[in-house]
Amino acid sequence: MRLKELGSTAIKLPEISLGTWKYHAGPEPLRYGIRLGANFIDTAEIYRTENIVGEALTGIRDKVFLATKVSGDHLRYDDVLAAADRSLKLLKTNSIDLYQIHWPNPDVPIRETMRAMEELVDSGKVKYIGVSNFDVHEMEEAQSCLKKNQIASNQVIYNLSERGIEREIIPYCERHKITILAYSPLAQGELANPANLGSRDRTDAFTKVSDATGKTAAQIALNWCLTKPIVMAIVKAANENHVKDDCEVSDWRLSPEHVDTLNKAFKP
Ligand SMILES: NC(=O)c1ccc[n+]([C@@H]2O[C@H](COP(=O)([O-])OP(=O)(O)OC[C@H]3O[C@@H](n4cnc5c(N)ncnc54)[C@H](OP(=O)(O)O)[C@@H]3O)[C@@H](O)[C@H]2O)c1
């Protein structure tokens, strides 16, 4: 598994991590993914999967980078601190590696939220601060409210069909060394079944690249996300065959010609 640096933290993380939204399997698929090198798990208080993640981490907490999120409805100072304590309890750990603001909330001054985030870092309950679903202006504002910390990552939707972040968010994050954690990299499974995409061009592009590389559609779609150095992908897989497929995405790269074929078929 190739590693990429998280923001400017100097921490190296696997470029494929394990998502847990709508994850209804037990701890074993997560533990299997960790054994295959994806020792980075993403959850959130609203997913109601923090308890399963906590179970999956039993005895191996020190080997895994753990990310969770505070809901955008809990961004008042006291609410952030209380949400973090609830997450720590469910995750059965003393520290969250990456604590992310799940979505921005214009009704709460971001300064108040960031004061709580820095308080969590100071107390050792959180190591790094991240955001999610933030646009460039929201990232700028959030960073300007932090006194001692840098935003390490922005978790945003990114896949072959959803490329809106290429216009402003990716260039901004490249300039400021903020990692993009791409969520829904398979468009919630849609890209794993190109025959169902409803476009002859797109199906043909996948077939061409798949025939040349011997990789599955899911592997091609995931690998496409990883071709940008600043991007890491969070994929959810409850099926262990899928977990294996996804963890084998990192030791090779699509050629520039194959990237071009896919880009042409998925022109934004
Ligand atoms: N920050 C946010 O607002 C936000 C929003 C959405 C998601 N996320 C995060 O991003 C993670 C991933 O996104 P997602 O859950 O929306 O969707 P996704 O990862 O794009 O797709 C998940 C679907 O793809 C299937 N799949 C996975 N690997 C496969 C493979 N190798 N071959 C065929 N099918 C495969 C899974 O099936 P099985 O489960 O049956 O294996 C599942 O149905 C989430 O779990 C969550 O952690 C964050």
The ligand as a MOL file (V3000), in Angstrom:
LIG
                    3D

  0  0  0     0  0            999 V3000
M  V30 BEGIN CTAB
M  V30 COUNTS 48 52 0 0 0
M  V30 BEGIN ATOM
M  V30 1 N -17.9060 13.5090 4.5770 0
M  V30 2 C -19.0490 13.2070 4.0090 0
M  V30 3 O -19.9870 14.0070 3.9230 0
M  V30 4 C -19.1980 11.8300 3.4200 0
M  V30 5 C -20.2990 11.5170 2.5860 0
M  V30 6 C -20.3540 10.2260 2.0550 0
M  V30 7 C -19.3710 9.2920 2.3620 0
M  V30 8 N -18.3320 9.6220 3.1990 0 CHG=1
M  V30 9 C -17.2570 8.6530 3.5590 0
M  V30 10 O -16.7580 8.0310 2.3910 0
M  V30 11 C -16.9220 6.6130 2.4900 0
M  V30 12 C -17.0890 5.9800 1.1160 0
M  V30 13 O -18.1470 6.5620 0.3770 0
M  V30 14 P -19.5550 5.8330 0.1210 0
M  V30 15 O -19.8420 4.8950 1.2350 0
M  V30 16 O -20.5330 6.9190 -0.1480 0 CHG=-1
M  V30 17 O -19.4260 5.0640 -1.2510 0
M  V30 18 P -18.3040 4.3070 -2.1160 0
M  V30 19 O -17.1370 3.9530 -1.2890 0
M  V30 20 O -18.1120 5.1260 -3.3330 0
M  V30 21 O -19.1110 2.9860 -2.5460 0
M  V30 22 C -19.4830 2.0150 -1.6260 0
M  V30 23 C -20.2090 0.9080 -2.4020 0
M  V30 24 O -19.2970 0.3150 -3.3360 0
M  V30 25 C -19.2730 -1.0920 -3.1420 0
M  V30 26 N -17.8960 -1.5520 -3.3780 0
M  V30 27 C -16.7800 -1.2610 -2.6530 0
M  V30 28 N -15.6890 -1.8450 -3.1880 0
M  V30 29 C -16.1120 -2.5210 -4.2780 0
M  V30 30 C -15.4580 -3.3470 -5.2370 0
M  V30 31 N -14.1340 -3.5620 -5.1780 0
M  V30 32 N -16.2110 -3.8950 -6.2250 0
M  V30 33 C -17.5430 -3.6840 -6.2990 0
M  V30 34 N -18.2230 -2.9030 -5.4060 0
M  V30 35 C -17.5160 -2.3330 -4.4100 0
M  V30 36 C -19.7070 -1.3320 -1.7220 0
M  V30 37 O -20.3050 -2.6070 -1.6090 0
M  V30 38 P -20.2310 -3.5020 -0.2620 0
M  V30 39 O -20.4170 -2.5830 0.9060 0
M  V30 40 O -21.3200 -4.4880 -0.4580 0
M  V30 41 O -18.8790 -4.1750 -0.2250 0
M  V30 42 C -20.7260 -0.2130 -1.5340 0
M  V30 43 O -21.9860 -0.5870 -2.0510 0
M  V30 44 C -18.1230 6.4790 3.4290 0
M  V30 45 O -18.2700 5.1800 3.9380 0
M  V30 46 C -17.7880 7.5320 4.4490 0
M  V30 47 O -16.7830 7.0760 5.3540 0
M  V30 48 C -18.2290 10.8770 3.7020 0
M  V30 END ATOM
M  V30 BEGIN BOND
M  V30 1 1 1 2
M  V30 2 2 2 3
M  V30 3 1 2 4
M  V30 4 1 4 5
M  V30 5 2 4 48
M  V30 6 2 5 6
M  V30 7 1 6 7
M  V30 8 2 7 8
M  V30 9 1 8 9
M  V30 10 1 8 48
M  V30 11 1 9 10
M  V30 12 1 9 46
M  V30 13 1 10 11
M  V30 14 1 11 12
M  V30 15 1 11 44
M  V30 16 1 12 13
M  V30 17 1 13 14
M  V30 18 2 14 15
M  V30 19 1 14 16
M  V30 20 1 14 17
M  V30 21 1 17 18
M  V30 22 2 18 19
M  V30 23 1 18 20
M  V30 24 1 18 21
M  V30 25 1 21 22
M  V30 26 1 22 23
M  V30 27 1 23 24
M  V30 28 1 23 42
M  V30 29 1 24 25
M  V30 30 1 25 26
M  V30 31 1 25 36
M  V30 32 1 26 27
M  V30 33 1 26 35
M  V30 34 2 27 28
M  V30 35 1 28 29
M  V30 36 1 29 30
M  V30 37 2 29 35
M  V30 38 1 30 31
M  V30 39 2 30 32
M  V30 40 1 32 33
M  V30 41 2 33 34
M  V30 42 1 34 35
M  V30 43 1 36 37
M  V30 44 1 36 42
M  V30 45 1 37 38
M  V30 46 2 38 39
M  V30 47 1 38 40
M  V30 48 1 38 41
M  V30 49 1 42 43
M  V30 50 1 44 45
M  V30 51 1 44 46
M  V30 52 1 46 47
M  V30 END BOND
M  V30 END CTAB
M  END
